[in-house]
Amino acid sequence: MTLTTKVKISSGGAYESVFGYSRAVKADNQLHISGTCATPDFEKADAYEQTKSIMNTIASVIQQADMEMEDVVRTVVYVRDINDAEKVAKAHLETFGTIRPASTIVQVDSMLRTWQRVEIETYAIR
């Protein structure tokens, strides 16, 4: 299979140039969205609110890629505390309840910022 188009989508975040990544890359009919955390204004929010913030960012990226939320086929959810899984699942269900992408949830020891509770990778195919 030959790749015909590759489009990089930037968030404008500082770590993109420091780490050398894009918020997302659209390769032909596939969209790969990097691990996404809540925006800094959700620093004091619980896992549910942080996940809702993440879902808003994901929706924005999907729209920028000229795709739909229904095109999402997989999410990988990282939580700092597995006890937050129920709150994260609630927000995930509110977004993907009828779409039902394949998904995994994993507890990790830490994230980039100490206040971050959730990070989500997202994959879509049109």
PLY file of the C-alpha trace (Angstrom):
ply
format ascii 1.0
element vertex 126
property float x
property float y
property float z
element edge 125
property int vertex1
property int vertex2
end_header
0.00 0.00 0.00
1.39 3.38 -0.99
0.70 6.39 1.21
-0.73 9.16 -0.98
-1.43 11.89 1.58
-0.04 12.72 4.98
-1.28 15.77 6.86
0.09 16.90 10.22
-2.30 18.64 12.60
-0.74 20.86 15.25
-2.20 21.91 18.58
0.32 24.73 18.87
1.43 23.27 22.19
4.96 23.92 23.42
5.86 20.24 23.64
5.32 19.64 19.92
8.59 21.36 19.05
10.42 20.12 22.16
9.41 16.47 21.72
9.06 16.44 17.94
5.47 15.28 17.46
2.15 16.40 16.03
-1.21 16.52 17.81
-2.41 14.23 15.03
-1.39 12.79 11.69
-3.89 11.98 8.97
-2.51 9.38 6.59
-4.90 8.79 3.70
-8.14 7.64 5.38
-6.62 7.09 8.85
-6.26 9.56 11.69
-3.82 8.98 14.55
-4.32 11.37 17.47
-1.50 11.59 20.01
-2.12 11.03 23.70
-4.39 13.89 24.74
-4.71 15.33 28.25
-7.03 17.94 29.69
-6.17 21.57 29.15
-4.46 23.41 32.05
-7.70 25.08 33.13
-8.80 21.60 34.32
-5.84 21.25 36.70
-8.10 21.00 39.76
-10.82 18.95 38.03
-11.63 15.32 38.73
-11.10 12.51 36.20
-14.60 12.90 34.75
-14.16 16.61 33.99
-10.65 16.05 32.65
-11.96 13.32 30.35
-14.73 15.64 29.09
-12.04 18.23 28.29
-10.05 15.58 26.43
-13.12 14.56 24.43
-13.63 18.18 23.36
-10.03 18.35 22.13
-10.40 15.03 20.29
-13.62 16.22 18.64
-11.89 19.40 17.50
-8.98 17.47 15.98
-11.34 15.07 14.23
-13.23 18.03 12.76
-9.95 19.62 11.59
-9.17 16.34 9.81
-12.54 16.47 7.98
-13.71 13.37 9.79
-16.56 12.52 12.18
-16.59 11.12 15.72
-18.30 8.06 14.20
-15.02 7.36 12.38
-13.25 6.59 15.68
-12.30 2.90 15.80
-10.05 2.73 18.87
-9.14 4.60 22.04
-6.36 3.83 24.48
-7.00 5.36 27.90
-4.23 5.90 30.45
-5.19 6.71 34.03
-2.93 7.59 36.91
-5.30 5.92 39.39
-7.39 2.93 38.32
-9.98 4.05 40.89
-10.81 6.84 38.41
-11.87 4.26 35.81
-15.59 4.65 36.56
-15.49 8.45 36.11
-13.45 8.13 32.93
-15.77 5.42 31.61
-18.80 7.65 32.21
-17.34 10.46 30.09
-16.13 7.98 27.45
-19.62 6.45 27.25
-21.24 9.88 26.90
-19.06 10.49 23.83
-18.76 7.03 22.30
-21.84 5.19 23.62
-23.34 4.50 20.19
-20.02 4.49 18.31
-18.42 1.85 20.54
-14.78 1.89 19.38
-12.37 -0.78 20.57
-10.79 0.52 23.78
-8.23 -0.26 26.45
-7.74 1.32 29.87
-4.39 1.08 31.60
-3.06 2.49 34.86
0.30 4.26 34.62
2.65 5.53 37.31
2.85 9.13 36.16
2.10 11.65 33.45
3.88 14.75 32.21
2.20 17.10 34.67
1.46 16.04 38.24
-2.19 17.13 38.06
-3.04 15.10 34.98
-5.28 12.14 35.75
-6.17 10.88 32.24
-4.60 10.70 28.78
-6.30 9.26 25.70
-4.93 8.16 22.32
-7.49 8.02 19.53
-7.56 6.34 16.12
-10.11 6.91 13.36
-10.67 5.50 9.89
-12.92 7.11 7.27
0 1
1 2
2 3
3 4
4 5
5 6
6 7
7 8
8 9
9 10
10 11
11 12
12 13
13 14
14 15
15 16
16 17
17 18
18 19
19 20
20 21
21 22
22 23
23 24
24 25
25 26
26 27
27 28
28 29
29 30
30 31
31 32
32 33
33 34
34 35
35 36
36 37
37 38
38 39
39 40
40 41
41 42
42 43
43 44
44 45
45 46
46 47
47 48
48 49
49 50
50 51
51 52
52 53
53 54
54 55
55 56
56 57
57 58
58 59
59 60
60 61
61 62
62 63
63 64
64 65
65 66
66 67
67 68
68 69
69 70
70 71
71 72
72 73
73 74
74 75
75 76
76 77
77 78
78 79
79 80
80 81
81 82
82 83
83 84
84 85
85 86
86 87
87 88
88 89
89 90
90 91
91 92
92 93
93 94
94 95
95 96
96 97
97 98
98 99
99 100
100 101
101 102
102 103
103 104
104 105
105 106
106 107
107 108
108 109
109 110
110 111
111 112
112 113
113 114
114 115
115 116
116 117
117 118
118 119
119 120
120 121
121 122
122 123
123 124
124 125
